C-alpha cells in the first residue's frame, strides 16, 4: 500500500489536482496534506483582500468540493489533513464539518489507522517572526504535547504528520542556510524513533540542503517543500518517489 504526501499547498489548485490524480491509482491507500493549505502571501500583497476570507473561500469552493468528488469514486481511500502556521484557525470549522460528512480526517492531535499502521497529526510550530500566531507554541509546550501524544501508539508503527521540521537537519534550512526547525520535535523523534515523520513549513529547504529526507536514527523524516510531493510505501517508507509539482 502507498500514500501520497503534499504540504504547503497555499491555495495551489493545480498541485491539489495533480495529487488527487495520483491518488486515483490502484495501490494508493491515502492522501496526506501537511498544512499551510490556503492562499497567503499573494493575498497579503493585496490590501483589498481578506486573507481569512480568501482562505475560507479556497476551502469551501476548491478543496472540499474537489475532495468530495474524489471520495464519491474512491470511498475506501482516506484524506488526512492538518493546518499549518499560515492557516487561520477560525476556518477550522470548514474542515471539521467536512470531517463530519466523511470527506476527510482532520489530524491535529488525533490518531487514525492507516492500514495496519497509525498516523498522528500535529500542527504547531515553534515561534516565528510572523504576525499569525494561531499555530505557534513555545518549544517547552510542544515538548509536553508530544510527550502526551507519543503514548497513544507504538512508534514503530506510527507515521507522524508534523507541519514543523526537526531542528538542525536537511529539512529546516532557510535561504541563508540557517536552521529554524523545532528542537522539541527533533528530540521527540530521536527519543521515540517513529517509523516515518512527514514535515513542511520551510519551503526552500530541499533546494538549500539538496535533500528532501533525512534519517534520524531509524526514523525517516521527509520535507518535500513547496515544489515537490512524494509517494511512499506505507510498509517500507524508504520506497519513495519524489515528484515535481
C-alpha positions in Angstrom: 0.0 0.0 0.0 1.1 3.5 -0.8 0.3 7.1 0.3 0.8 10.5 -1.3 2.1 13.3 0.8 2.0 17.0 -0.1 2.5 20.1 2.1 2.3 23.9 1.9 -0.4 24.0 -0.9 -1.0 27.7 -0.2 -4.1 27.6 -2.4 -2.4 25.9 -5.4 -5.3 24.3 -7.2 -3.1 22.8 -9.9 -1.0 20.9 -7.3 -4.1 19.7 -5.5 -5.4 18.3 -8.7 -2.1 16.5 -9.5 -2.0 14.9 -6.1 -5.6 13.7 -6.3 -4.9 12.3 -9.8 -2.1 10.3 -8.4 -4.4 9.3 -5.5 -6.7 7.6 -8.0 -4.1 4.9 -8.7 -4.9 1.4 -7.6 -2.2 0.9 -4.9 -2.7 4.4 -3.3 -4.3 4.0 0.1 -4.3 7.6 1.3 -3.6 11.3 0.5 -1.9 13.3 3.3 -1.9 17.1 3.3 0.6 18.7 5.6 -0.6 22.2 6.5 -0.5 25.7 5.1 -3.5 24.8 3.0 -4.9 28.2 1.9 -3.5 31.1 0.0 -1.4 33.5 2.0 1.5 35.6 0.7 -0.2 36.6 -2.6 -3.3 37.7 -0.8 -1.3 39.6 1.8 0.1 41.8 -1.0 -3.5 43.0 -1.9 -4.8 45.4 0.7 -8.4 44.9 -0.7 -8.5 41.2 0.1 -9.1 39.5 3.4 -6.7 36.6 4.0 -9.1 34.9 6.3 -11.9 35.1 3.8 -9.7 34.1 0.9 -8.6 31.0 2.8 -12.2 30.2 3.7 -13.2 30.5 0.0 -10.4 28.2 -1.0 -11.6 25.6 1.4 -15.2 25.9 0.6 -15.0 26.4 -3.2 -12.0 24.4 -4.2 -10.5 22.0 -1.6 -13.7 20.4 -0.1 -15.7 20.1 -3.3 -12.7 18.6 -5.1 -12.1 16.1 -2.3 -15.9 15.3 -2.2 -15.7 14.4 -5.9 -12.7 12.2 -5.3 -14.4 10.4 -2.4 -17.5 9.6 -4.4 -15.3 7.5 -6.7 -12.9 6.2 -4.0 -14.8 5.8 -0.8 -12.3 3.5 0.7 -9.4 6.0 0.4 -8.7 8.4 3.2 -7.6 12.0 3.1 -5.6 13.1 6.2 -5.1 16.9 6.7 -3.7 19.4 9.2 -3.5 23.2 9.2 -0.1 25.0 9.3 1.1 28.3 10.8 -0.1 30.3 7.8 -3.7 28.9 8.1 -6.2 30.8 10.2 -7.7 28.6 13.0 -11.1 30.4 12.7 -11.6 28.5 9.4 -11.2 25.1 11.1 -15.0 24.7 11.2 -15.0 24.2 7.5 -12.6 21.2 7.8 -14.5 19.9 10.9 -17.8 20.0 9.0 -16.2 18.1 6.1 -14.9 15.5 8.6 -18.4 15.0 10.0 -19.5 14.3 6.4 -16.8 11.7 6.0 -14.9 13.7 3.4 -11.6 13.9 5.2 -9.9 13.4 8.6 -8.6 16.4 10.5 -5.5 15.0 12.2 -4.2 17.7 14.7 -3.7 15.9 18.0 -5.6 12.8 16.7 -4.7 9.2 15.9 -6.2 7.2 13.0 -5.4 3.8 11.5 -3.6 3.7 8.1 -3.6 0.1 7.0 -2.0 -1.8 10.0 -0.1 1.4 10.9 -1.1 4.6 12.7 -1.0 8.3 11.8 -0.9 11.2 14.2 -1.0 14.9 13.3 0.5 18.0 14.9 0.1 21.5 13.5 2.0 23.7 15.9 5.4 25.2 15.0 8.0 26.9 17.2 7.7 30.7 17.4 8.4 32.5 14.1 8.9 36.3 13.4 5.5 36.5 11.6 2.2 38.1 12.7 0.0 35.0 12.6 0.3 33.1 15.9 -2.7 30.7 15.7 -0.5 27.6 15.3 2.6 28.7 17.2 3.8 27.4 20.6 7.0 27.7 22.7 9.2 24.7 22.5 8.5 23.6 26.1 4.8 23.4 25.3 5.4 21.4 22.1 7.5 19.0 24.1 4.7 18.5 26.6 2.2 17.9 23.8 4.4 15.3 22.1 5.2 13.5 25.3 1.4 13.0 25.8 0.6 12.2 22.2 3.5 9.8 21.9 2.0 7.4 24.4 -1.0 6.8 22.1 0.6 4.3 19.7 3.6 2.1 19.1 6.1 4.5 17.5 7.5 1.7 15.3 4.1 1.5 13.6 3.4 5.3 13.6 3.6 7.9 10.9 3.8 11.4 12.3 2.3 14.3 10.3 4.0 17.5 11.5 3.9 20.9 10.0 7.1 22.0 11.6 10.5 20.4 10.9 13.2 18.9 13.2 15.9 21.4 14.1 19.4 21.3 12.6 18.6 18.8 9.8 18.4 18.9 6.0 14.7 19.7 6.4 14.7 23.1 8.2 17.1 25.3 6.2 16.1 28.7 5.1 17.7 30.7 2.2 20.8 31.8 4.2 21.5 28.3 5.4 20.2 28.9 8.9 18.4 26.1 10.7 15.0 27.2 12.1 13.1 24.0 12.9 11.9 22.7 16.3 14.2 21.4 18.9 11.3 19.7 20.7 10.3 17.8 17.5 13.8 16.7 16.8 14.2 15.5 20.4 10.9 13.6 20.2 12.0 11.8 17.0 15.4 10.9 18.4 13.9 9.6 21.7 10.9 7.7 20.3 12.1 6.6 16.8 8.8 6.5 14.9 8.8 4.7 11.5 8.2 7.9 9.5 7.8 11.6 10.1 6.3 14.0 7.5 7.1 17.7 7.6 6.6 21.0 5.7 6.8 24.7 6.7 10.2 25.5 5.3 9.5 25.8 1.6 13.0 26.2 0.4 14.8 23.6 2.5 15.0 20.9 -0.2 16.8 23.4 -2.6 19.1 24.8 0.1 20.1 21.4 1.6 19.8 19.4 -1.6 17.7 16.8 0.2 14.1 16.1 1.0 14.6 13.5 3.6 17.0 12.6 6.5 17.4 9.6 8.7 17.4 10.3 12.4 18.4 7.0 14.0 15.9 4.5 12.5 13.4 7.2 11.6 13.0 8.5 8.1 12.0 12.2 8.1 10.7 14.0 5.0 10.1 17.6 3.9 9.3 17.9 0.2 8.9 21.7 0.5 6.5 23.5 -1.8 7.9 22.3 -5.1 7.6 18.5 -4.7 5.4 15.9 -3.3 6.2 12.2 -2.5 4.6 8.8 -2.9 5.8 6.3 -0.3 5.2 2.7 0.6 3.3 2.6 4.0 5.1 -0.7 4.9 8.5 0.4 3.6 8.9 4.2 3.7 12.3 4.1 2.1 10.5 3.1 -1.1 9.8 6.7 -2.0 9.2 8.5 -5.3 9.7 12.3 -5.5 7.5 14.2 -8.0 7.8 17.8 -9.1 4.7 19.8 -8.6 
